[in-house]
Amino acid sequence: MTKTVWVFLGKGSQKVGMGIDLLDLSSAKEKFHQAQEILGWSVTEIC
């Protein structure tokens, strides 16, 4: 099993829309949906 991790550093490198292209990947889309179910809010709506 392959595991993928995305790390966004907290050193001022963030920007609105950062990582949204990941939604083009079905595996990433699934993980964002899973995160929403766990957190109770949508990561993609905030980004």
N, C-alpha and C positions, 0 to 999 in steps of 0.2 A: 504494500500500500504506500503510495506516495503522499506526503503531506506538504502542503504549501503554506507559507506564512508571508503576510504582507506587513511590513513595518514602516510606519510613518513617524519619523523622528519629531520630537517636540522642540526643535531648535529654530523656529521661525520659518521652516520650509513648507508649511502647509498653505494651501490656497483653495478657494471655493472650486468645487468640481474635481478636485484631486482624486484620482482613482476611479472616476466614473466610467472610464473606458473598460474597466474590469467587468462591467455588466455585459460586455460582448461575449464573455466566457460563461458558458452554462454552469460550470462548477462554481464560479464566483457569484453568479446570480443566486444560486442555491444557498451559498453561505450567507449572503446578505439577507435572504429571506429567513434563514435559520436564526440569524442574529436578531432580526426583528421580532420573531416569536419569543425569544428568550428575554430580550430587553423591554419589549412592549412599545417600542418606537422604531421608526425607520431610519437607518443610517443614511440611506440614499436621499431621503427628503431633507435631511439636515445639511448634507453636502451639496 
